[in-house]
């Protein structure tokens, strides 16, 4: 369960104050929520080009989908940072900044980026710009993280070859070339890693598991805590059958071709891939830090647009509304919403059933499907008589 703050982005008509004043409406919003349940901060949203009613309804639907996408990208970038930093929560939190400040500080001081998202542009164009930006962030992080993962896997494989047991490690530094038959027309040598507990059975049976195994050709080359490495000579004609039979006996055939200078080449390869892995790790970390901040900022701009569009659809024109950011916790956010319901359920009008205290009922099934489609139902299908979106940034 998340331990971080949970937020509500709330929009209300300024008519909630007797004077219809913006600042007084913000004060009324603050007084509606006990400080035990949450803290209210002003959240400034500019006015945009509104367009037709049909266009607004379509924008509401597009923004609902885009917000889900934004949250998903923020989560994926966060997961990438977690993997890159190996789950070190302190280091991860240091990388998670938006506009060079912690996410909460960015939220509390939010101002619409009028340079990047010009308010004189149509809403549809702004939505399209944000959609492309979020998609680009997702693609860039995915590609760089995949590159890092591939290098990390390659390095791990190479390192395992240097440090593993005789069934999987490199044999370049272990097998003397004198053990290997290299230029015979009929004979070939096989390296076999035999589990320690099976060495006696191997010595007794290796000559008979396949045709044309050279008698008494098995020689012990090396041993570790788990395996003993033998070299066995067979005729080429039956070499594949011998390898197949070894696997049936739970002996591990090892592919090996002697290369002069092979040991030095392997060391250089490990060093080369190690350098590349460290380089790409740094690139992935820098990109992850930047991308997380950009994704969060895009997400909050999408939320701001969502609030604006829904405000127009709910409260109509002329636009007179106040928007506030409520900071709460996962445990107390329901109580914060309940406080808002008590104060502002009347904004739902007569279209919804009410309980004995005059509050909007949460289970009005006659309209719930329509409200869900219009994006007016919160988590769990609860209807809000006012504009309210709940979110958390992890």
N, C-alpha and C positions, 0 to 999 in steps of 0.2 A: 504494500500500500504506500502511496506517495506521502511523504512527510512535508513537502513544500507547500507554499501558499496556494490557495485556490481563489480565482478571481471571478467577479461578475462584472460585465459591462452593461450598464443600465441606461436606458434613455426614457425620459419622462417629459410630458408637455409642461411648459412653464406655468400652465394654468393650475398646477398643484400649489402654487403660492397665490395668495389673494391679490397681489399686485401684478402678477404675470411677469415678474422680474426674474431674469436669469439667475442672478446671485442668490436671491431669496429662494428660488426653486432648488438650487444646489444645497442651501441650508436646510430646506425641508427634507430633501433626500437624505442628508446626513442625520437628521433627527429621527428619521424613520427606522434607522438601524442602530441597535444598541452597540456601543463600542466593545461590548463583550463578544459580539458576533462578527464584527468586521469594521474596517476603517474605510471611509469614502474619500476619494481624491477626484478632483476635476479632470475630465478627459475631453480635450478640445477636438471637435470634428468640424471641418470647414463645410461650406455649402457647395454642392456640385450641380452640374447641369442635370436637370431631373428627367426631361423627356416625357414620353407617353406613359399612361398607366400600364398598358400591355408590356412595354419595355421594362418597366420597374418590376413587374411580376417575374419576367424572365431573368432579370438581373438578380433578384432574390434567390431564385433557384440556382443560378450559376455560382453565386457567391457561397451558398451553402455547401455546394460540392467542392468549390475551391478551398474553403476553409478546412474541410476534412483533409484535402491534399496537402495543405500547408502544415497542418499538425503532424501528418505522416512524415513529411520531409524533415521537419525539426527532430522528430523521434529517430529517424534513420541516421541523420547526421550525428545525433547524440550517441547512438549505438556505435557508430564508426569511431568516434572519439574515445568511447569506453574501451573498444578493442585495441586501438592504437596505444592508449595509455595503460593498458592491462588492468582496467578496473580501479585505478587509483582515484578515488572520489575527490580528494583535495586538488589534484592536478586537473581533473576533468572540470571541476567548478571554476578553476582559474581560466580555462579556455572558453567557457560559455559566457560571452559578453555580447551585447548588442549596442552598436554605436559607441564602442569602447567603454561601456559601463555595464554593471550587472543588469540582468533582464528586468528585475523589479524597478530599478532606478530608471531604466528606459521607459517602462510603462508609466511610472508616476510623472515623468516629464515629457510624455509623448506630444510631439507636434507633427502634423502631416508634412511629409517631405514634398514640398511644392515644386522643387526643382526636378526631382525624379518622376513624380506623378502630378502633372499639372492639373490644377482644379478646373481649368477652362476646357479640358478635354471631356468628351462624352463618357458617361459611366462605362459603357461597353468597351471603349478603348482602354480605359484604366484597368478594367478586369482582365482584358486580353494581355496587357503589359505585365500584370502581376502573375498571370498564369504562365507566360513564357519565362519569366524570371525564376519562378519556383521550379519549373521543369528543368531549366538550365542548371540550377543549383544541384538538383537531384542527380542529374546526369554526370556533372563534373565530379561530385563526391563519389558516386558509384564507380566511375572509371578509375579515379586515382586510388580508391580503396582496393579495388580489384587488382590493380597493378602492384600495390604494396603486398597484398595477400599472396599473390603469385611468387613474388620475390622472397617473401618470408617462408613460404612452403619450400621453395627451391633451396634456400639456405639451410633450413631444417633438415632436408633430405641429404644435402652434402655433409652437414655436420654429423648426422647419424652414421654416415658412411665412415667417418673418421673415428667415431667413438662407440659404435654399436658392437654387437657380438659377431661371431664368425659366420652367422647365417645371413647377415645383411651388411656388414661393414666392408669398406674397400679392402681388396686383397693385394693391392699394388705393392705395399711395403712389406707384405708377409710372404708372398710366394716367390721363391727364387726361380728365375727363368730356366734353370737346369732341370726343374721338375716337369717342364712343359715340352711335349713333343710338338714341334712347330712345322716341320717340312716333310712329314711322312705321307705317302700316298694312301696307306691303308689304316694306320693307327692314329688315335687321338686320345688326349687325356681329359679326364673329368675331375673337377674339384667338388667334393661332397662334404657338407657340414653335417655332422652326425651328433644328435643329442647325447650327452654324456652317458645317460642310462641305457642307450642303445648301441654303444660301441662294440660290445661283445657279440651281439647279434649281427652287426655289420660285418665284423671280421669273419664270422662263420658263414655268412650267406651271400656276400656281395658277388662272389664268383659265379653263382648259379641263378641269380635273379633275371639274367638276360643272356642270350647266346653270345659267344665269342668275347667274353671278358678275359683279359690276359691274367692267367693264374698268378697269385702272389704279387700282383702289381700294386696293391694298396700300400701307400706310404703315408705315415703321419707327418703333417707339415707343421701344425700348430694346435694349441688348445687354449680355451678360456674356461670360465666357470660354468658355462652352459653347453658348449659344443667342442667337438674335436674335428679338425679339418684334415681330410684325406685326399690324396690324388690317386686316381684309378685309371688304368689304360684299357681301352676297348678297341675293337675294330670299328672303323667309321660306319660300316654298313649297319651295325646294330647300336650305334651311339644313342639315337633318339629313344629307342626302346629301353636302354639302360637308364636314361634320365627319367623316363616315365615310371619305371619300376622303383627308382629311388624315392620318388614322391609318394608312391603307394606305401612305402616302408617308413614314411615320415622322416626321411633323410632329405636334406635341402641341397639340391644341385646348385652350384654357383657358376654363373657366366664369368669367364675371365679370358682376356686376351692380353698377352704381355706387350707392353709398349715401353720402349726405352725412354727414360725420363718421365714416366707416367706419374710417379710419386710427386715430383716437383710440379707437374701440371695440375694435379688435383689440389695441392696447397694453394697455388695461384688462383685456381677457380674459386675456392672457398673465400679467399681474400677479396676477389673481384666482386662476387655476388654479395659478400658482406658489406662492402663499401656502397654498392648500389642500393642494398636494402636500407642502410642507414640514411642515404640521401633521400630516397623516396619516403621513408618514415617521416623525415622532417617536412617534406613537401605535403604529405597527407595531413600532418598535424596542423600546418599553417592553413591549408585549404579548409580543413574541418573547422578550425576556429572562425575563419572568415565566413564560411558557408552557414555555420550555425547562427551567427549574428544576423546575416542577411536573410536567412529563412524566417527567423523570429520577427524581424522588422516587416518583412512582406506579410507574414501572418497577421500581425497587429493592424497593418493597413487594410487587409482584407476584412478583418473584424470591424474596423471603423466604417468601411463602406457598407458592410452588412447592417450595422446599426443605423446608418443614414438612410438606406433604402427602406428598411423596415419601419423606421420612424415616419417617413413620408407616407408609406402605405397605411400605417396605423392611425396617425394623428392628423394627416392631411395638410393642406396648405392654408394660410401662409405658415412657413416653418418657424415654430417657436418651441424649442425644446432644450433640455439640459441633459448632458451626458456625464455619468460618473463611473469611476472605477472602484469597485468594492473589493478590498483585500480581506480575505477570510482564510479559513483552514478547511481541509476535507471534512473534519468533524462538525464544524460550525456553519458551513455554507448553507445547509438546509434551513437552519434557524434564521440566517440572514435573509434568505428568500422568503421564509414564512413571515418575517417582519414586513417585508415589502408587500407581500400579498395582503396583509391586514390593512396597510395604509392605502394601497392603490388598486385593490381588486375592482373598485367601482369603474375603473377605466375600461373594463371589459364590456360595459353596457349591459343590455338585457339579453344578449344572444346566448348567454350561458346560465346554466342552473346555479343556484346559490344555496349555501347551507343556512342554518338558523341565525348565524352571525353575519350573514350577508356577504360571505366570501365566495369567490368563484369556486365551483366544485371541480376537482381534478379528474373526475371520471365521466365527463359529459360525452358519452360515446357517440351521440348523434352528430357531433361536429369534429371529433378528435382526428378522424382520418383527413378531413379537409385541412385542419390546422397543421397537421404533421407535414402534409404536402406543401403548405405555404411557409414552412420553416418557423412556425409560431409555437411549436411544442418543444419544451426543453428535454433534458435527459429523462428517460423513463416515460416520455409521453405526457409530462405535466404541462398544462397550459399556463402561460403567463398573460395576465391582463395588460401588461406593459412590455416594452421591448427589453429583453434580458438575455444575454449569452454568457454561459459559464465555461471557463477554460482554466487550464493550468499549464505551465511551461516547465518541462522536465529536462 
